[in-house]
Amino acid sequence: MRSAFGVTLLGAGMALASTPISSLIAQAGNNLVTVPNRFIVEFQSPADLPQTRRSTSTANIYASLRQRQISFDIHHEYNSPGLFVGVSLTLNDVSSLRSTAGVVAIRPVKLFDRPSPFDFKNVSEGDSGLPDSEGTHIITGVDRLHAQGITGTASKSGCNIDTGVDYTHKYLGAGFGPGFKVAGGYDLVGDAYTGANTPVPDADPLDQCAGHGDYCCFSFDGIIGCNPNNPFNVSGVAYDAEIYAFRIFGCLGGSAEDVIVAGLLKAADADMDILTLSLGGLGGWTEGTAAVVASRIAASGKIVTIAAGNSGDAGPWYSSNPGNAIDAISVASSDSPIIPLQSLTLQGSTHAPIVYFSSVPLPVNGSLPLYATSKNTTVTDDACSPLPASTPDLSTFVVLVRRATCAVTVQLAHLAAFNASVALIYDDGTGFTAAISVGNFTAALIQASDGIFLVQQLAAGTAVNVTFPQEGALVQFPDPKGGLVSAFTSYGPTEDLFFKPAITAPGGHILSTWPVPLGGWALLSGTSMATPFMAGSAALLLSVKGKSAEVAATARSVFQSTAKPLASDHTDGALVQTAIQQGAGLVQVYDALFATTIISPAELLLNDTAHFVGTQKIAVTNTGKSPKTYVLKHSPVGTAVTGSILPASGPIPLSTDYASVSFDEETFTLNPGQTHDVVATFTPPKVDATTFPVYSGFIHIVSDGEDVHASYMGLAASIRDKAVLDTSTKALGVQLPLLEDPSGTNATANYTFVNGDEPFLLWRLAFGTALLRVDLVTADTAVPGTVNGRDVVPTFTFPQGESGGTFSNINVVGPILEHDYAPRNDESLVSDLNFVSGLNMTNTFANGTVIPNGSYKVLIRALRVTGDPDNEADYDAWLSQTMGVFVT
């Protein structure tokens, strides 16, 4: 990104629709996603240069910049020929780099938030109600491998992108260095690093403040290396593997992408067999620097596992970076069969403890009387309107309210008007399957039957009191969604139509080690837990198959082809979950390690309708000791209706509009060692292309006692038809993009750039773009086909306009911003990370030169996917009203 502006991601939520523009402007700068004016510059690798030009070096490129009097600051230098050679630096005039000999690519340095679990609870040895500690091993076949003594011996796993590890933990080996479980590593940043200051590296990756690295590398119940025979009777997936920790997060804050790249390369240079990254940020594309480097490391003969992300509520096309790395294994999460939930007790009424949906106790002391807002247990709008004036002061009550047609936060706000501080919401039949969003209120969901019982007790005149025990009230609750893909798992595919996530592993309600000063143990949920499960699975693979580049190169395909596809629900007739959330299915580690039928590829990318690749070839090899007869079968899964202009929020609706498949032969026989190619011909489903349906499924290759499959995915529309600029009114109640003064009231103004007198630009991306440009153009500029000239109808199905001329014909005065591979904004009302984007303007161009006084317009252009960057017709464009620059 090249910008002289503060590029911000503003807070989101239902309130945005009524938030004054001036308030949004005031929030600018709170959520930067890139480091201003810092870039990772890739150089041509010396190995790729002719012998006569191998004197070209980093120093030569620095000299070229200095000769042109271009100032810059160096942050990191990278010298891993074959993987990445380049530099991270800060400079204002990034355009000067494009003409510098030896420069291959220039990418912005993105900021990454600290990895955090989707759910978290500290636990202790005295806690009851913890989930079955070996359950995840059983459903994946890890228990069978442990029973055979296969525990990951001789593999080296580098948990290289995380917060470090507390190696003082008894069950993580209680030591550091050769001979210990944590055999090595490096701290690239130091405790005080926040992502915004200078790293202070050292050779000790100890973490006793943040915790995330513990479950990344060393926790239990499926996470790599915890020693068995502990108080919780759990063991790591590969508890005899050597662990190396490469720390890139401090105790607080986040990290910058150039540090992450340094960690990746350091782990690769240290010859790690497996690299696992339990982190992620806004992405959508396969082109982020960390994703590119991770993919190259995987292609070089290492196994790389990366979290798919926890943004399932954001809907499709939201895969995480660097999990988008093409050759890495992007990991989704599945829920455990048991949810550890809290329970409350009643006084004044005989009833068993009542379970409420929270992994931690509500912070309520003592016993409080119960009050119900309605004695009608079928009411559909309980507390959806302000409570009657006769309502008592609720500050000393636990208030009981029925889940209704309005948002829970609306109900709670009406309770708060009468000073309510604690509430229980009883389910209305929607389902007691997930925690509800309660904002800043102290509240939790209980089951419908329990709520009805309590209302009936109050209606009968029984005085009921409620107590929330702070210890010893954890219970094992059978999860109705157990064994399914975790709802929080981010959806793919990538915005350039790659298959993400690759596979699913257990990640919901996982018992883990935690830094000793923070309690030693924790219960967590997230794709961050599923990812080290896959890393541990890879360690088991290497311990059986041997460590080689060939084994590593085929690991993803072997795991995918033997995975178990998961349903979208447990109800009869439920569709199989779309592959853009579960990948190839739940990993079956035992089956993968002892499969005798090997297929390649395990992913079939059919592309969109404009670039359709309908004929696919699968190579099938019999590595067994006897002949095998195979039968081909097609198993479609739910087609994901991803939404028209604005992507659907999760969970994405599924349809039964499937692709059809024919085979050149449906059965064949292979002798040991033989390979045979089968050909599958696909026909996309006939569906409404304006909803951009992503269809997927599996081609099963079945023999006696063995069933392997290749996963396929395609888009039943042309991706170029996907509008990029959001010109609806849905986000803010006004049509976007929008250029305003700081008060949000003046559409046309002259700006002095003194004391905050400056314009502010808001926009949203309905889809990702490979090139986003914001330019200052002359006041008489007219761009035919700009989106602000279109009629926007309520269904957001405005026609796609064509603009005339070529890209270079636009009379640009100067560039304000250029962002390569920008991700889409997030329509979810739950997330507050990426709802809308904005620019706070200064009186300089992106290269730091001063904008001359005069009248201008602002032109936003966003390239559609697969569009030609040199063709103006392939851009969504928006042209502002005239604005004046008058600096005295």
Secondary structure as GFF3:
##gff-version 3
##sequence-region A 1 888
A	DSSP	beta_strand	2	3	.	.	.	ID=ss1
A	DSSP	beta_strand	6	10	.	.	.	ID=ss2
A	DSSP	three_ten_helix	14	18	.	.	.	ID=ss3
A	DSSP	alpha_helix	21	26	.	.	.	ID=ss4
A	DSSP	beta_strand	34	43	.	.	.	ID=ss5
A	DSSP	three_ten_helix	46	48	.	.	.	ID=ss6
A	DSSP	three_ten_helix	51	53	.	.	.	ID=ss7
A	DSSP	alpha_helix	58	67	.	.	.	ID=ss8
A	DSSP	beta_strand	73	80	.	.	.	ID=ss9
A	DSSP	beta_strand	84	90	.	.	.	ID=ss10
A	DSSP	alpha_helix	95	98	.	.	.	ID=ss11
A	DSSP	beta_strand	103	112	.	.	.	ID=ss12
A	DSSP	beta_strand	119	122	.	.	.	ID=ss13
A	DSSP	alpha_helix	135	140	.	.	.	ID=ss14
A	DSSP	alpha_helix	142	147	.	.	.	ID=ss15
A	DSSP	beta_strand	156	162	.	.	.	ID=ss16
A	DSSP	three_ten_helix	170	172	.	.	.	ID=ss17
A	DSSP	beta_strand	182	187	.	.	.	ID=ss18
A	DSSP	alpha_helix	212	217	.	.	.	ID=ss19
A	DSSP	beta_strand	242	247	.	.	.	ID=ss20
A	DSSP	beta_strand	255	256	.	.	.	ID=ss21
A	DSSP	alpha_helix	257	269	.	.	.	ID=ss22
A	DSSP	beta_strand	274	277	.	.	.	ID=ss23
A	DSSP	alpha_helix	289	299	.	.	.	ID=ss24
A	DSSP	beta_strand	303	307	.	.	.	ID=ss25
A	DSSP	three_ten_helix	312	314	.	.	.	ID=ss26
A	DSSP	beta_strand	329	335	.	.	.	ID=ss27
A	DSSP	beta_strand	338	347	.	.	.	ID=ss28
A	DSSP	beta_strand	354	356	.	.	.	ID=ss29
A	DSSP	beta_strand	367	372	.	.	.	ID=ss30
A	DSSP	beta_strand	398	402	.	.	.	ID=ss31
A	DSSP	alpha_helix	408	416	.	.	.	ID=ss32
A	DSSP	beta_strand	422	426	.	.	.	ID=ss33
A	DSSP	beta_strand	442	446	.	.	.	ID=ss34
A	DSSP	alpha_helix	448	459	.	.	.	ID=ss35
A	DSSP	beta_strand	465	467	.	.	.	ID=ss36
A	DSSP	beta_strand	475	478	.	.	.	ID=ss37
A	DSSP	beta_strand	503	508	.	.	.	ID=ss38
A	DSSP	beta_strand	510	513	.	.	.	ID=ss39
A	DSSP	three_ten_helix	516	518	.	.	.	ID=ss40
A	DSSP	beta_strand	521	525	.	.	.	ID=ss41
A	DSSP	alpha_helix	527	545	.	.	.	ID=ss42
A	DSSP	alpha_helix	549	561	.	.	.	ID=ss43
A	DSSP	alpha_helix	579	582	.	.	.	ID=ss44
A	DSSP	alpha_helix	589	593	.	.	.	ID=ss45
A	DSSP	beta_strand	597	600	.	.	.	ID=ss46
A	DSSP	beta_strand	603	607	.	.	.	ID=ss47
A	DSSP	three_ten_helix	609	611	.	.	.	ID=ss48
A	DSSP	beta_strand	615	622	.	.	.	ID=ss49
A	DSSP	beta_strand	628	636	.	.	.	ID=ss50
A	DSSP	beta_strand	639	641	.	.	.	ID=ss51
A	DSSP	beta_strand	654	655	.	.	.	ID=ss52
A	DSSP	beta_strand	660	663	.	.	.	ID=ss53
A	DSSP	beta_strand	667	670	.	.	.	ID=ss54
A	DSSP	beta_strand	675	683	.	.	.	ID=ss55
A	DSSP	three_ten_helix	689	691	.	.	.	ID=ss56
A	DSSP	beta_strand	693	703	.	.	.	ID=ss57
A	DSSP	beta_strand	706	715	.	.	.	ID=ss58
A	DSSP	three_ten_helix	719	721	.	.	.	ID=ss59
A	DSSP	beta_strand	738	740	.	.	.	ID=ss60
A	DSSP	beta_strand	750	751	.	.	.	ID=ss61
A	DSSP	beta_strand	760	763	.	.	.	ID=ss62
A	DSSP	beta_strand	769	778	.	.	.	ID=ss63
A	DSSP	three_ten_helix	787	789	.	.	.	ID=ss64
A	DSSP	three_ten_helix	807	809	.	.	.	ID=ss65
A	DSSP	beta_strand	812	822	.	.	.	ID=ss66
A	DSSP	beta_strand	836	840	.	.	.	ID=ss67
A	DSSP	beta_strand	854	863	.	.	.	ID=ss68
A	DSSP	three_ten_helix	872	874	.	.	.	ID=ss69
A	DSSP	beta_strand	875	879	.	.	.	ID=ss70
A	DSSP	beta_strand	883	885	.	.	.	ID=ss71
###
